[in-house]
Amino acid sequence: MMHADGLETCGLSLCCNAMAATVYMRAIELLEADIGSDLVALEPKSGSCFGFNSVAASVWSNLATPKTFDQLRDELLADYDVGIDECSRDLRVLLDDMKDQGLIQEGL
């Protein structure tokens, strides 16, 4: 049964239409060196080297503790002169790339 507030009752429990927010977290530990506002990082087991521009370095730094997409986006919006749509789009691309590289993982 659907209620006016958008919630459905499912038997005895109350279900919400919105899904739980995905949390992003680091998947590996890197040896890191700051070079100006950029970051160079080495994954010692595989020998893989990663270069982060200032925005990617900021996101990586913020992922020292797990964060939701909205938390990461809001931190970027506070630090950079960028609109919410562009920031959201670029952050999604960055997170997908970091996930594809095995740097981060998603959780709930």
PAMIZA-380661 format. One record per residue (C-alpha): residue in three letters; chain; z, x, y. Coordinates in nm, 4 decimals, padded with zeros to 6 digits, m for minus. Example, Ala and Ser with C-alpha at 12.3 -4.5 7.8 and 13.67 -1.06 7.14 Angstrom:
// residues 2
- ala_A_00.7800_01.2300_m00.4500
- ser_A_00.7140_01.3670_m00.1060
//
This chain:
// residues 108
- met_A_00.0000_00.0000_00.0000
- met_A_m00.1009_00.1395_00.3414
- his_A_00.1436_00.1058_00.6306
- ala_A_00.0603_00.1009_01.0005
- asp_A_00.1976_00.4540_01.0422
- gly_A_m00.0732_00.5957_00.8098
- leu_A_00.1640_00.6552_00.5173
- glu_A_00.1095_00.5175_00.1707
- thr_A_00.3745_00.4300_m00.0812
- cys_A_00.3032_00.5656_m00.4290
- gly_A_00.5442_00.3999_m00.6682
- leu_A_00.8918_00.4986_m00.5528
- ser_A_00.7854_00.8054_m00.3530
- leu_A_00.6350_00.8159_m00.0079
- cys_A_00.3100_01.0141_00.0162
- cys_A_00.1586_01.1557_00.3317
- asn_A_m00.2192_01.1640_00.3937
- ala_A_m00.2036_01.5167_00.5385
- met_A_m00.1977_01.8168_00.3077
- ala_A_00.0676_02.0858_00.3364
- ala_A_m00.0355_02.3671_00.5692
- thr_A_m00.1816_02.6749_00.4026
- val_A_00.0187_02.9908_00.4611
- tyr_A_m00.1516_03.3292_00.4864
- met_A_00.0237_03.6459_00.3737
- arg_A_m00.0561_04.0073_00.3084
- ala_A_m00.1748_04.0725_m00.0459
- ile_A_m00.1388_04.4518_m00.0375
- glu_A_00.0517_04.7236_00.1449
- leu_A_m00.1541_04.9653_00.3520
- leu_A_m00.0869_05.3042_00.5076
- glu_A_m00.1610_05.2405_00.8745
- ala_A_m00.2424_05.4458_01.1830
- asp_A_m00.2872_05.3043_01.5330
- ile_A_m00.5814_05.4407_01.7283
- gly_A_m00.5496_05.2906_02.0732
- ser_A_m00.5543_04.9139_02.0237
- asp_A_m00.7360_04.9506_01.6905
- leu_A_m00.5903_05.0172_01.3481
- val_A_m00.7130_05.2313_01.0609
- ala_A_m00.5585_05.1528_00.7233
- leu_A_m00.5786_05.3079_00.3786
- glu_A_m00.5082_05.1366_00.0493
- pro_A_m00.3768_05.4347_m00.1487
- lys_A_m00.4346_05.3014_m00.5022
- ser_A_m00.8072_05.2390_m00.4596
- gly_A_m00.8701_05.4788_m00.1720
- ser_A_m01.0262_05.1968_00.0313
- cys_A_m01.0215_05.2463_00.4068
- phe_A_m01.0251_04.9606_00.6567
- gly_A_m01.0881_04.9565_01.0307
- phe_A_m00.9380_04.6750_01.2374
- asn_A_m01.0429_04.6033_01.5950
- ser_A_m00.7708_04.4921_01.8352
- val_A_m00.7923_04.1237_01.7331
- ala_A_m00.7898_04.1977_01.3587
- ala_A_m00.5044_04.4453_01.4134
- ser_A_m00.3088_04.1750_01.5953
- val_A_m00.3637_03.9274_01.3104
- trp_A_m00.2671_04.1907_01.0504
- ser_A_00.0471_04.2723_01.2465
- asn_A_00.1371_03.9023_01.2709
- leu_A_00.0966_03.8732_00.8935
- ala_A_00.3957_04.1030_00.8396
- thr_A_00.5557_03.7663_00.7647
- pro_A_00.3599_03.4711_00.6207
- lys_A_00.2035_03.2460_00.8832
- thr_A_m00.0034_02.9282_00.8976
- phe_A_m00.3487_02.9186_01.0531
- asp_A_m00.2076_02.7345_01.3559
- gln_A_00.0642_02.9961_01.4071
- leu_A_m00.1890_03.2801_01.3936
- arg_A_m00.4282_03.0953_01.6261
- asp_A_m00.1550_03.0135_01.8763
- glu_A_m00.0454_03.3788_01.8895
- leu_A_m00.4055_03.4849_01.9596
- leu_A_m00.4440_03.2165_02.2271
- ala_A_m00.1310_03.3502_02.3978
- asp_A_m00.2612_03.7094_02.3905
- tyr_A_m00.6347_03.6672_02.4616
- asp_A_m00.8464_03.4794_02.7140
- val_A_m01.0368_03.2616_02.4683
- gly_A_m01.0867_02.8906_02.4132
- ile_A_m00.9268_02.7128_02.1201
- asp_A_m01.2588_02.6264_01.9488
- glu_A_m01.3949_02.9814_01.9643
- cys_A_m01.0587_03.1253_01.8607
- ser_A_m01.0317_02.8878_01.5644
- arg_A_m01.3866_02.9612_01.4491
- asp_A_m01.3497_03.3403_01.4804
- leu_A_m01.0055_03.3408_01.3175
- arg_A_m01.1403_03.1415_01.0199
- val_A_m01.4186_03.4005_00.9741
- leu_A_m01.1694_03.6885_01.0018
- leu_A_m00.9246_03.5357_00.7532
- asp_A_m01.2057_03.4640_00.5072
- asp_A_m01.3253_03.8248_00.5391
- met_A_m00.9726_03.9608_00.4925
- lys_A_m00.9299_03.7392_00.1865
- asp_A_m01.2662_03.8531_00.0429
- gln_A_m01.1549_04.2169_00.0913
- gly_A_m00.8320_04.1475_m00.0982
- leu_A_m00.6125_04.2125_00.2080
- ile_A_m00.4559_03.8685_00.2309
- gln_A_m00.3910_03.5690_00.0109
- glu_A_m00.3226_03.2022_00.0661
- gly_A_m00.0186_03.0100_m00.0450
- leu_A_00.1596_02.6834_00.0291
//
